Amino acid sequence: MKYLSEYRDADIAKRLIGRIKTRATRCWTLMEVCGGQTHTIVRQGLDELLEGSVEMIHGPGCPVCVTPLEQIDKALLIAAKPNVIFTSFGDMLRVPGSDCDLQQVRARGGSVKVVYSPLDALALAQKHPDKEVVFFAVGFETTAPANAMAVFRARQLGVQNFSVLVSHVTVPPAITAILEAPDNRVQGFLAAGHVCAVMGYTEYEPIAAKYKVPIIVTGFEPVDILEGISLAVNQLEERRHEVENQYVRSVRRSGTEPARALVQQVFELANRQWRGIGEIPMSGLRLRDEFAAYDAERKFGVGGLKVTEPAACRAGDVLTGRIKPPQCAAFGTLCTPERPLGAPMVSTEGACSAYYNLAKYRTADPAGAAP
């Protein structure tokens, strides 16, 4: 298949690994900011193959994982209401809230449905005018255009029984927060190609210049990632700090202009909580005032809800690269895919699930956990 099989070519991968090891004069620390890239790195053992030349640490690149506990609890409160049809992508159903998850709400009689697009949720609202249909709008900039389109179309069609529970976050402020942390070790980033396909990468350029770090827009297959790492290592060895685009087959510098324009028309930047991390200023999206009628937090009066994250879950340390999942004392013991403490263990892009699914990590000695 074009643009897939050639990016899984073992011979090309071996040559890239050799190139990286030859080029690196020291061990460089890079962070990938995409859960899909994390799973490829761990599943293919790329981090182990590059040991001694590059250390890969996993960033807050899973949108499900960074959705804060308070947003999950808001979703649970809304979904339990008798006149509501609560819709979501399937990866949110088993993310734990304070007391349960959406799957359990459905088992107790709540109307919780999996949809494949926010426009499917809008169609449900048109089909059931006697119900309030809510879509859980979670994600980075990648999913924002489709969610913006659903809200835009709802207003255009005059559909009043549709709303969205917005939990959108944006990548550049998260990268900035990581770089400004006093214990930061990251020397370069692999940026998520699908985010940049929508938004472009002009927002990364001032970050690379200010903090003197290379940022490489990278795809998701093994060869993509190894080529991205190679470009980052080249820059570090040459003391350069630029934004480079490895994912040229899908990404332009300016992104996709119509999608960006729609997002800017419907959403505006706002402070946003990140699970396990806390509030990052101007790191999220919220509906503009002219679309307030479609804001589920306002419609159902749950905007002021605040909750405390479980102390045993070290999701924040995992999501900021301070520890690897097996270094959490709860990993594989108190926290498993069947009984998760946090979203990184159940999300298909979560770092904890990536490690847990490799049997060699399941019995990792928690005594090695970082303090």
Phi, psi and omega per residue, in radians:
M1 nan 2.274 -3.091
K2 -1.092 2.402 3.133
Y3 1.207 0.306 3.050
L4 -2.309 -1.085 -3.058
S5 -1.081 -0.687 -3.125
E6 -1.199 -0.362 3.097
Y7 -1.585 0.128 3.006
R8 -2.097 0.280 -3.074
D9 -1.234 2.094 -3.059
A10 -1.148 -0.639 -3.119
D11 -1.164 -0.741 3.100
I12 -1.109 -0.733 3.133
A13 -1.056 -0.746 -3.135
K14 -1.100 -0.699 3.135
R15 -1.147 -0.713 3.120
L16 -1.130 -0.714 3.101
I17 -1.066 -0.760 3.097
G18 -1.083 -0.704 3.136
R19 -1.111 -0.764 -3.133
I20 -1.114 -0.790 -3.116
K21 -1.149 -0.618 3.108
T22 -1.223 -0.664 -3.055
R23 -1.321 -0.625 -3.024
A24 -1.293 2.142 3.089
T25 -1.662 -0.056 3.098
R26 -2.739 3.059 3.101
C27 -1.542 2.016 -3.136
W28 -1.662 2.590 -3.106
T29 -1.898 2.021 -3.127
L30 -2.065 2.650 3.086
M31 -2.153 2.273 2.969
E32 -1.624 2.379 -3.090
V33 -1.940 0.980 3.106
C34 -2.799 2.199 3.138
G35 -1.134 -0.574 3.084
G36 -1.115 -0.693 3.072
Q37 -1.150 -0.675 3.101
T38 -0.999 -0.820 -3.121
H39 -1.108 -0.681 3.090
T40 -1.125 -0.775 -3.124
I41 -1.059 -0.813 -3.082
V42 -1.285 -0.772 -3.100
R43 -1.118 -0.709 -3.115
Q44 -1.526 -0.102 3.132
G45 1.217 0.476 -3.100
L46 -1.117 -0.613 3.125
D47 -1.120 -0.654 3.129
E48 -1.272 -0.650 3.139
L49 -1.160 -0.430 -3.120
L50 -1.765 0.124 -3.079
E51 -0.962 2.322 -3.107
G52 1.679 -0.381 3.115
S53 -1.924 -0.683 -3.126
V54 -2.480 2.324 2.955
E55 -1.846 2.136 3.091
M56 -1.673 2.190 3.024
I57 -2.062 2.596 -2.904
H58 -1.741 2.221 -3.061
G59 -1.720 -2.999 -3.081
P60 -1.414 1.076 -3.014
G61 -1.792 0.200 3.117
C62 -1.935 1.947 -3.070
P63 -1.094 -0.594 3.093
V64 -1.136 -0.722 -3.056
C65 -1.171 -0.614 -3.074
V66 -1.540 -0.079 3.064
T67 -1.130 2.084 -2.994
P68 -1.205 2.733 -3.117
L69 -0.994 -0.632 -3.106
E70 -1.135 -0.574 3.098
Q71 -1.228 -0.646 3.085
I72 -1.103 -0.753 3.138
D73 -1.139 -0.626 3.047
K74 -1.088 -0.751 3.116
A75 -1.062 -0.730 -3.127
L76 -1.135 -0.727 3.124
L77 -1.093 -0.774 -3.123
I78 -1.186 -0.776 -3.079
A79 -1.107 -0.463 -3.110
A80 -1.410 -0.141 -3.115
K81 -1.257 2.472 -2.990
P82 -1.171 -0.446 -3.059
N83 -1.787 0.286 -3.030
V84 -1.932 2.406 2.860
I85 -1.866 1.938 -3.084
F86 -1.701 2.192 -3.081
T87 -2.065 2.632 -3.069
S88 -2.855 2.828 2.885
F89 -1.221 2.703 -3.028
G90 -1.118 -0.432 -3.061
D91 -1.265 -0.146 3.120
M92 -1.614 -0.200 -2.967
L93 -1.164 -0.537 -3.075
R94 -1.865 0.161 3.082
V95 -1.251 2.158 -3.027
P96 -1.291 2.364 2.925
G97 -1.650 -2.821 -3.121
S98 -1.137 -0.647 -3.051
D99 -2.132 -0.438 -3.077
C100 -2.803 -2.928 3.052
D101 -2.299 3.082 -3.085
L102 -1.112 -0.566 3.104
Q103 -1.092 -0.688 3.121
Q104 -1.245 -0.616 3.050
V105 -1.046 -0.727 3.111
R106 -1.131 -0.699 3.125
A107 -1.115 -0.476 3.132
R108 -1.516 0.060 3.073
G109 1.971 -0.090 3.107
G110 -1.214 2.613 3.132
S111 -1.586 1.602 -3.136
V112 -2.016 2.120 -3.073
K113 -2.174 2.469 3.038
V114 -1.530 2.276 3.067
V115 -2.159 2.862 -3.109
Y116 -1.841 -0.064 3.129
S117 -2.798 2.571 3.040
P118 -1.089 -0.428 3.073
L119 -1.201 -0.486 3.007
D120 -1.110 -0.692 3.111
A121 -1.148 -0.690 3.088
L122 -1.092 -0.697 3.099
A123 -1.098 -0.649 3.072
L124 -1.083 -0.714 3.126
A125 -1.094 -0.676 3.094
Q126 -1.182 -0.593 -3.114
K127 -1.330 -0.500 -3.081
H128 -2.160 1.266 -3.088
P129 -1.141 -0.255 3.127
D130 -1.530 -0.036 -3.133
K131 -2.034 2.691 2.967
E132 -1.616 2.073 -3.138
V133 -1.801 2.176 -3.096
V134 -2.084 2.340 3.048
F135 -1.935 2.327 3.132
F136 -1.459 1.753 -3.037
A137 -1.563 1.563 -3.080
V138 -1.947 2.544 2.997
G139 2.511 3.024 3.007
F140 -1.480 -2.844 -3.135
E141 -1.071 -0.326 -3.098
T142 -1.050 -0.771 -3.075
T143 -1.651 -0.108 -3.090
A144 -1.072 -0.700 -3.130
P145 -1.065 -0.748 -3.142
A146 -1.134 -0.688 3.109
N147 -1.194 -0.674 3.067
A148 -1.095 -0.708 3.133
M149 -1.107 -0.690 3.136
A150 -1.083 -0.765 3.133
V151 -1.176 -0.766 3.136
F152 -1.040 -0.771 -3.141
R153 -1.201 -0.651 3.117
A154 -1.041 -0.764 3.114
R155 -1.184 -0.705 -3.131
Q156 -1.080 -0.652 -3.106
L157 -1.564 -0.131 -3.126
G158 1.291 0.479 3.127
V159 -1.445 1.968 -3.032
Q160 -1.717 -0.186 -3.104
N161 -1.754 0.469 3.121
F162 -2.146 2.405 3.064
S163 -2.639 2.912 -3.141
V164 -2.216 2.399 2.994
L165 -1.628 1.807 -2.956
V166 -1.500 2.234 3.026
S167 -2.430 0.853 -3.134
H168 -1.463 2.416 3.034
V169 -2.204 2.782 -3.115
T170 -2.107 2.618 -2.959
V171 -1.358 -0.804 -3.023
P172 -0.956 -0.738 3.110
P173 -1.121 -0.547 3.101
A174 -1.171 -0.731 3.081
I175 -1.065 -0.754 3.120
T176 -1.072 -0.767 3.137
A177 -1.072 -0.695 3.116
I178 -1.132 -0.772 -3.109
L179 -1.173 -0.512 -3.115
E180 -1.550 -0.094 3.108
A181 -1.180 2.421 -3.075
P182 -1.096 -0.435 -3.128
D183 -1.782 0.356 -3.104
N184 -1.088 2.353 3.076
R185 -2.069 -0.052 -3.015
V186 -1.282 2.265 -3.125
Q187 -1.924 -0.142 3.123
G188 -2.983 2.762 -3.054
F189 -2.206 2.547 2.845
L190 -1.770 1.996 -3.121
A191 -1.526 2.614 -3.061
A192 -1.263 2.129 -3.088
G193 -1.091 -0.649 -3.086
H194 -1.243 -0.600 3.050
V195 -1.076 -0.795 -3.107
C196 -1.243 -0.430 3.061
A197 -1.075 -0.549 3.104
V198 -1.500 -0.933 -2.939
M199 -1.668 -0.158 -3.003
G200 1.274 -2.935 -3.106
Y201 -2.319 0.351 3.109
T202 -1.134 -0.524 3.138
E203 -1.178 -0.375 -3.133
Y204 -1.430 -0.388 -3.030
E205 -1.101 -0.800 3.086
P206 -1.157 -0.493 3.098
I207 -1.170 -0.814 3.127
A208 -1.050 -0.712 -3.112
A209 -1.235 -0.762 -3.074
K210 -1.195 -0.773 -3.034
Y211 -1.712 -0.013 3.075
K212 0.990 0.921 3.089
V213 -2.253 2.402 3.007
P214 -1.262 2.463 3.052
I215 -2.221 2.095 -3.065
I216 -1.971 2.056 3.056
V217 -1.257 2.115 -2.887
T218 -2.329 2.553 3.049
G219 -1.411 -2.772 -2.876
F220 -2.168 -0.160 3.117
E221 -1.519 2.845 -3.085
P222 -0.944 -0.762 -3.126
V223 -1.189 -0.669 3.047
D224 -0.941 -0.912 -3.028
I225 -1.151 -0.738 3.131
L226 -1.144 -0.664 3.090
E227 -1.164 -0.683 3.079
G228 -1.079 -0.749 3.100
I229 -1.098 -0.743 3.133
S230 -1.052 -0.757 3.113
L231 -1.113 -0.692 3.121
A232 -1.138 -0.763 -3.140
V233 -1.112 -0.718 3.096
N234 -1.007 -0.798 3.130
Q235 -1.099 -0.774 -3.121
L236 -1.100 -0.715 3.136
E237 -1.180 -0.542 -3.133
E238 -1.644 0.079 -3.133
R239 0.994 0.721 3.045
R240 -1.830 2.775 3.119
H241 -2.578 1.548 -3.055
E242 -2.297 2.962 2.966
V243 -1.700 2.172 3.076
E244 -2.111 2.636 -3.087
N245 -1.932 1.743 3.025
Q246 -1.310 -0.557 -2.988
Y247 -1.564 0.916 -3.012
V248 -1.157 -0.380 -3.114
R249 -1.256 -0.238 -3.092
S250 -2.292 -0.282 -2.966
V251 -2.093 2.330 2.957
R252 -1.957 2.742 -3.102
R253 -0.991 -0.679 -3.084
S254 -1.543 -0.067 3.136
G255 1.286 -2.628 3.129
T256 -1.892 1.779 -2.961
E257 -1.026 -0.784 3.138
P258 -1.073 -0.661 3.124
A259 -1.163 -0.763 3.116
R260 -1.068 -0.723 -3.110
A261 -1.126 -0.700 -3.141
L262 -1.158 -0.750 3.109
V263 -1.040 -0.772 -3.123
Q264 -1.193 -0.484 3.128
Q265 -1.276 -0.644 -3.034
V266 -1.656 -0.633 -3.049
F267 -1.958 2.813 2.970
E268 -2.396 2.773 -3.139
L269 -1.218 2.571 3.133
A270 -2.686 2.794 2.995
N271 -1.111 2.552 -3.105
R272 -2.535 2.397 3.016
Q273 -1.340 2.489 3.040
W274 -2.067 2.380 -3.074
R275 -1.039 2.206 3.096
G276 1.317 -0.121 -3.082
I277 -1.936 -0.712 -3.084
G278 1.856 -2.901 -3.064
E279 -1.421 2.306 3.006
I280 -2.002 2.081 -3.070
P281 -1.013 2.380 3.038
M282 0.888 0.723 -3.099
S283 -1.898 0.039 -3.103
G284 -2.255 3.095 3.074
L285 -2.060 2.528 2.998
R286 -2.395 2.795 3.131
L287 -1.180 2.447 3.044
R288 -1.184 2.776 -3.062
D289 -0.997 -0.575 -3.115
E290 -1.221 -0.205 3.079
F291 -1.957 0.332 -3.057
A292 -1.053 -0.485 -3.136
A293 -1.113 -0.283 -3.106
Y294 -1.856 0.224 3.140
D295 -1.613 1.920 -3.081
A296 -1.122 -0.561 3.113
E297 -1.069 -0.753 3.118
R298 -1.255 -0.747 -3.070
K299 -1.092 -0.653 -3.070
F300 -1.860 0.066 3.038
G301 1.124 0.661 -3.111
V302 -1.939 0.152 -3.035
G303 -1.085 -0.463 -3.075
G304 -1.589 0.089 -3.084
L305 -1.157 2.269 3.066
K306 -2.271 2.367 -3.138
V307 -2.364 2.891 -3.133
T308 -1.830 2.327 3.122
E309 -1.255 2.569 3.104
P310 -1.128 2.305 -3.058
A311 -1.134 -0.536 -3.072
A312 -1.239 -0.355 -3.106
C313 -1.566 2.137 -3.128
R314 -1.802 0.658 -3.110
A315 -0.965 -0.699 -3.128
G316 -1.064 -0.705 3.122
D317 -1.194 -0.617 3.089
V318 -1.198 -0.789 -3.055
L319 -1.217 -0.377 3.090
T320 -1.784 0.112 3.053
G321 1.360 0.215 3.139
R322 -1.250 -0.583 3.087
I323 -2.380 2.761 2.943
K324 -1.541 2.654 -3.072
P325 -0.850 -0.757 -3.121
P326 -1.143 -0.218 3.105
Q327 -1.433 -0.112 3.044
C328 -1.442 2.246 -3.073
A329 -1.075 -0.414 -3.127
A330 -1.499 -0.209 -3.057
F331 -1.062 2.142 3.077
G332 1.314 -0.039 3.124
T333 -2.080 -1.416 3.060
L334 -1.269 -0.385 -3.070
C335 -2.156 1.969 3.093
T336 -2.376 2.917 3.099
P337 -1.023 -0.502 3.127
E338 -1.349 -0.583 3.134
R339 -2.354 1.296 -3.045
P340 -1.385 2.544 2.972
L341 -1.520 -0.521 -3.077
G342 -2.543 2.911 -3.081
A343 -1.076 -0.580 -3.111
P344 -1.055 -0.295 3.132
M345 -1.524 -0.365 -3.080
V346 -1.977 -0.336 -3.140
S347 -1.214 2.514 3.092
T348 -1.172 -0.236 3.092
E349 -1.954 0.085 -3.086
G350 -1.271 2.456 3.135
A351 -1.119 -0.668 -3.123
C352 -1.128 -0.711 3.113
S353 -1.176 -0.603 3.109
A354 -1.069 -0.778 3.136
Y355 -1.254 -0.727 -3.102
Y356 -1.088 -0.608 -3.104
N357 -1.262 -0.166 2.985
L358 -1.708 1.967 -2.951
A359 -0.961 -0.539 -3.059
K360 -1.131 -0.343 -3.137
Y361 -1.620 -0.206 -2.975
R362 -1.193 -0.496 -3.139
T363 -1.902 0.449 -3.137
A364 -1.008 2.471 -3.102
D365 -1.268 1.930 -3.139
P366 -1.153 -0.180 3.125
A367 -1.122 -0.331 3.126
G368 -1.485 0.100 -3.077
A369 -1.110 2.522 3.088
A370 -1.207 2.603 -3.130
P371 -1.168 nan nan
